[in-house]
Amino acid sequence: MACAGMAGGVWADVPRYKYRVRFTDKSLTAFSIERPEAYLSARALARRERQGIAVDSADLPVCTAYIQAVVREGAVPVCTSKWNNTLLVASDDSLLAVRLARHPFVKAVRRVWTVGPDAEFPRNEHRRQEVKNRWQKSADPYGAAVAQIRLHRGDSLHAAGFRGEGMQIAVIDAGFYNADAVKALKGLRLLGVKDFVHPASDIYAEHNHGRKVLSCLAAQRPHVMVGTAPEASYWLLRSEDDATEQPVEEDYWAAAAEFADSVGVDVVNTSLGYHSFDDAADHYRYRDLDGRVSLMSAAASVAAAKGMLVVVSAGNAGLDTWKKITPPADAEGVLTVGAVDGEGVNAVFSSVGPTADGRVKPDVMALGEEAAVIADDGSVETANGTSFAAPVFCGLAACLWQACPWLRVDQLLDLLRRSGDRADCPDNIYGYGIVDVWKAYQTARTRAPKTEEE
């Protein structure tokens, strides 16, 4: 995701390089599959148990002994990915990769970030823009969001009492500028925030993209704007560094997704995607869109396999030479969302499929052309992008899962696809089409497990 750069004080101690170290195994781990409570929360374990998902070696943390050996070579640990069995480290040493590759437990080493002229921290000097919270109220309780909710009959689901209560949603994005100050998000049920790019930063002073995405989900200002899951609880996680576009952001994302899993999140929304980078040698090719080549896609696939619903924006390359979906939209088991306008017509910028291995993408469509979002100053504005189609639909999917808690994530995905208006003839522009979530709920109710009283 390319965002405008931000200025601020120079971070003088920034290392010149970051390396992704991939290990061969976890044979020296101090953890065990038999005692998962040491690295997974009770809620995370309950989600697995509810869906019949066993804890396996992918859940085991990266081997501490291997990390310590890498540190002894002069590297500074940044984050890990247990699912990919990788360690991200920082260093000023351009020859570190050569030394690390000599260790028998190191499978591969790749430089994924090089310091650039925009590597500045903190970047908070523009905090805070005046928050005026001036709106023009609507007669409709949903306010400016009415079209994006009623397109899917989400209002019927809400009226039945399903507005996200009890569901936990992680929003992995680029920053949440002013999200703590705008009145439309004052009712946000916040579980916590975590920045994987610069852990010491103020996540509310970074980029505004995440706040716009969050507002599609969580806004609670009747007659102004109401989100699709206003009563859900939220984790706000930052993985995108908009100052550069380098593969390290996939490492940050994987770490964020694993954190979300570990605390027991039900649903992940990510309106980020990468197919081109600052260095052309890092660009993805069409044949790479198989859900495995991109580290971020591989992590998203595991996240889905761990029982989370992972909702991903398709990408905005429809008018570019690339045109295709952007990783992690190619991941196995995720719900990829493309964009339509208010008439249900494909937005020209919305990326298309299929994946390299022939899977239909996007999966479904939602309003992403002139979608209602909350602006920096707290007012309502419209924005274009699959970045907003994804959270619009993500919230409704979370409400549907709240209504049908007996569904496994794979069953939920199947139900959503079958409830699309193109379910009988899916294609790689619209996918399975625009989903009627009320229809999906009615279908699921007929297949709900019987209680003892029944």
N, C-alpha and C positions, 0 to 999 in steps of 0.2 A: 504494500500500500504506500503510495507516494504522497507525502504531506508536505506543506510548506515548512521551511526551516524556522527555528526559533533562536533568538539571540540571548546573550546573558553573560555572566562572568565565566572566565575560562577555568576549566577544571585542570589545574596544573599537573596533578599526579596521574593523569590518565595514561595507562600503558599503551604501547604502540600497536600491539597485536592481541587477538584472541584466537585460541585454537580449540577445535573440537577433537577430543581424544576418545576414540571408540575402543572399548575393551573386548577381549575375546570371550570372557565368561564371568561368572559370579562365584567361582568355586571357593573363595576365601571369605565369603560373606559371614558376618557375625549374626545375621538374622536368619529366621527360618519360616517356611510356609506354615508350619504348625502353630506359630505364635504371631499371627498377623496384626494383633492389637498393638504391637510395638511400632508399627509404621502406617497403620490405617485406623481411622477413627471408627467408633462404634456405628456411626451413621453410614460410613462407606461400606462396612462389612454387612450391615443390614440391607443395603441396596443390592449387594451381590447375592446374599442369601435369598432375598425376595425373588430374584430373577434366576436362581439356580446357577450362579456363576462362581466357580471355584477360584480361590486364591492360587496363583501359580508363580513361576519363577520371574515373570515379567514384573510382578509386584515387589519383588525383593529390591531394596535399595542398592545402588552402585557400591561395589566392594570398597570399604574404607581403606584396606591395606593398599589397594591399587592407587587410590587417591593420594595417600600419604607418599607413595613412591614417586608420583608425578610432582608433588609439592617439593620433594627433596631435590628435584631437578631445577628448582627456581621458579616454578609456576605458581600463580595465585588462583585458587578455585573461585569460580563465579557461580556456577549452578550445575546440576546434574540432570540427566534423563534416565531413570531406571528402565523405562520401556524400551529405549534405544540403546541402553547400556553405554552412555556417553558422559563425559565430563567436559565442561567448558572451562577453560583457564585463560588467564591474562598474563602477558609477559612483554618485556621490552626486547627479548632475545629472538632474533630472526632465525636462529639455528635450533631453537627449542624442539621443533618438530623432528629434526634429524635424530636428536638424542632420545626423545620419547619413543620413536619408532623401533629402537633397538631392544626395548623391553619385550619379553615373550608374551606378556599379557595384554599388549597393545596391538589391536587389530589394524587401526588406521589413525592418522593424524591429519587434520585439514585446517588450514588457516581460514577463518570465517569472518574476520573483521580486522580492518586496518584503520588506525586513527586517521581522521581527516580534519580539514580546517573548521568544520562545524561541530567538532566534538567538544561541546561546552557544557558546563554544569556548575551550579544550578542554572536552569533557564526559566527563572521565575520573575524576571523583572517586569513583566507586563501584568502580573497579578496585582490588583484585580480590576478588570473592566467594571464599570458601574453597572449594577444589576437593578434595573428599573421595574421589571416585572409588569410591564404595561401590556394589556391584552384587549382584544375586542371579543366580548363574550358571545357565545352562540346559544340559540334556543335549545339545541340538542345537548344532552348531558355529556356526550363524548367530545363536544367542541370540535376542534379542527381535525381530530382523529377519526371522525365518524366514518369516512369513506374506507379507510384502511382496515377498520374493524368489521364493518358490515359486509365488505366484499366477501368475507369468509363466514358470514353469519355468526361472528364471534359475540355479537350482542345477545344472541339467544343463549349461548353458553354462559355468559356472564349473568344473565337474568336468572338462570337456573342455580346460581350460587357458586359458580366455578370461576374465580378471579385470581387463582394462583396461590391461595392460602396453603401453607405447609410445604410448598415447593421451593427448592433452592436453585437459583440461577447464577452462574458465573458469567460475567461479561468480560471477555479478554479483548483488550483494545489498545488504543494509542494514548490514553489519558482522558481525564474527566473534568476538564476545565470548568470551574464554577458550578459543578454538580452539587456542591454542598451549600450553595448560596441561592440558587433559583428556587422560587416558591413552588413551582410545579413539581419539584422533586422533594419537597419538605417532608412528605409522608413516606419517603423511601425506607423500607425495612432493610437496613444495612447490616450485614454480618461482618464485614471487614474489607480492607483494601490491602493490596500488595503490589509493589512495583518491582518487576524482574529486570528492568533495564538499568535504572539507577535507584537502588533500594532506599537511598536517603532523600529522594526527591519528594516534593509535594505533589501527589497525584492529581490534585485539584487545580494545579497551576500548569499542567502539561497540556497536550493537544486537546482540542474540543471535540474531536470525532467521537470519542467514547461517550461523552455526555449526550450527544445527539442520538446515538444508538440506544443508550439507556433510556432516554425519554420515550422512545417508541414502546418500550416495555413497561416502564414504571411510573410515568407521569400520573399524578393524581390531583388534577384541578378541574372539577366538574364544570362543564360549559366552556372550558378553555381548551384543555387537552387531557385525555385519559389514555393510559397505555393499555397494552393487550394483556398484561399480567400485573395489575397494580397492587395486588396483595401478596405477591411472591416475596421471598427474601433474597438479597443479592450480595454477591462478592464482586468487587471491582478490581480487576487484575490488569496490569499494564505489561505488554510484551513488545509493542511497536515503538521503535525509536525513529521518529520521522526525520531526524537530521541526516540519516544515511539510509541506503537500501542495500543491506548486506545479509548473507546467509545466517549470521548470528541471531537474527530475530526469530528464526525458526527454533533455535535452542531456547530462547526466552519463552517462546510460546509453549514448547513441550513441557518446560518446567512449570509454567502456569497451569496447564491442563492437568498435570500430575498433582499439583497442589489442590486443584478443584476436586479431583477424584479422592484424594486422601481425607479431605474434610467432609466428604459425603454429599457433594453437589449432585443434583438430579439432571440439570440441563446446562449446557454450555452454549453461549452464543459468541461467535467470532466473525466479525465483519472485516477480516483481514485476508489478504491473499498475495502471493508472490510468484511471478513467473520471470521477471527481469530484475537485474541488480546493477549496482554501480559498475561492477566489473563484468563485461560481456561474457567472460569465460564461465561465469556462474549461472547464466541464463538457463532456464529449463527449455526443453524441446517437447514437441507434441508427444513423442514416444515415452517421455518421462511421466505422463499423466496417468499412472497406473495405481496410485495410492500407496506406492512403496518407495519410489525414488526420493521424493521430498521427505526430509526428516519430520517436517511439520505434518504432512499427510500421514506418515507412518504413525506418529503419535496420536493423531485424530482417530485413526482406525482402531488403535488400542483403547482409546478412551471410550469409543462406542462399544467395544467388546467387553469393557468393564461395567456396562449397564447404564452409561450416561447417554442422554439424547444430545448429540452434537449438531448444532445448527450453524451452517456456514453460508456466507454470501457467495454467489456464483462468480462475481467479478464484473468489472465494467469495461471489458475489452471488445464489446460488440462492434464498435466502429473503428477499432485499431487493426493493424495488420495481424496481431495475434489472434483475436476474436474468441479464443477458447476460454473455458473456465480456468481459474487460477488455483493452484494448490493452497489450502488443503481441500478445495472443493471436489477433488478427485478421490478423496479417501473412501475406503470401504466402510459402509455402515453409517455414514453421516447423512444428514438431510441438507441438500444443497438447494438454496433458494434463489431464483431469478426474479427479475422485476417486470411488472406491468404498469400501465397507466390506469387512470380512473375508470376507463372503459374496458379494462381487462385485456388490452392489446399489449403485446410484447414491447417493452422499452428498447429502443434501438441500441442502447449502450450495453444491454444485458448480455453477458458472456454465454456461449453456447457449448454444448457437448459434441460428441460423447467423450468418455474417458478413453485412454489408449487401449484398454482391454474390452471396449465395446459396451460399457454400462451407460444407460440413459442418464444424462445430466443436462440441465438441472433436474431436481426431483419435483419441485413444486414452484409456484409463482405467487408473489404477493406484491402489494403496491410499493413501488420504489421510484416512481416518477411523480414529483411533487408530493412526496410524503411529508406529513406534519412532524416537526421536531421542535425541541426547545432551543432557542438561540442563546448566544453568550450572555445577553442582557436579561434573560428570563422570559422574553417574549416568544411568540410562536412564529416560526417561519417554515418554508417548505424546502426540501432538499431532494436531490436526485441521486440514486445509486442503489445497487443491490445491498449496499451496507445498511440500508434502512428497511428494505424488503425482508431481510433475514430476521431482525429483531421483532418486526411487526408479526411475522408468522411464528417466531420462536415463542413469544408470550402466549399465543393461542394454543400452540402445541403443549405448552406446560400446563395450561388450564385443562386441556383435554386429558392429560395424564393424571392430573389431580382428580378429575371426575372418574377415571378408569384406572385406579392404582394397581389392579391385577395384571395389567399388560406388561409384558417384557418389552424392552426397548425395540427389539426387532419386530414384535407384533404391533407396536405403536407406529413404527415406520411403515409397515405394510398397510395398516389401517388408513394412515394419512394419504398414501399414494392411491389407494383404491377409492378414496373419497374425493379425488380430483375430478374436474370436469373433462379431462382427457384420459381418464384411466383406461379406456378401451383402446386408445391409440396414442400412447405416449411418444413424444419425439424429443429431439435434442435442442429445441428452442423453448418449448413450454414445459417439457417434462410431462408429468402427470396432470399438469394444469393447476387451476385455482381450486383449493380445497374448501369444501363445505364442512367446517368443524362440527356444526350441529348435526349434520347427517352422520359424520363419523361417530359422534357420541351415541346417537340412536342405534347405529349398527353395533357398536361395542356393547351396549346395554343388553342386547339380545343374546350375547355370548358371555355374559358375566358369570363367574362361578357361583353355584348355588350355595346359600348359607345353610346352616344347620336347621334354622327355623323353617326354611322352605322345603 
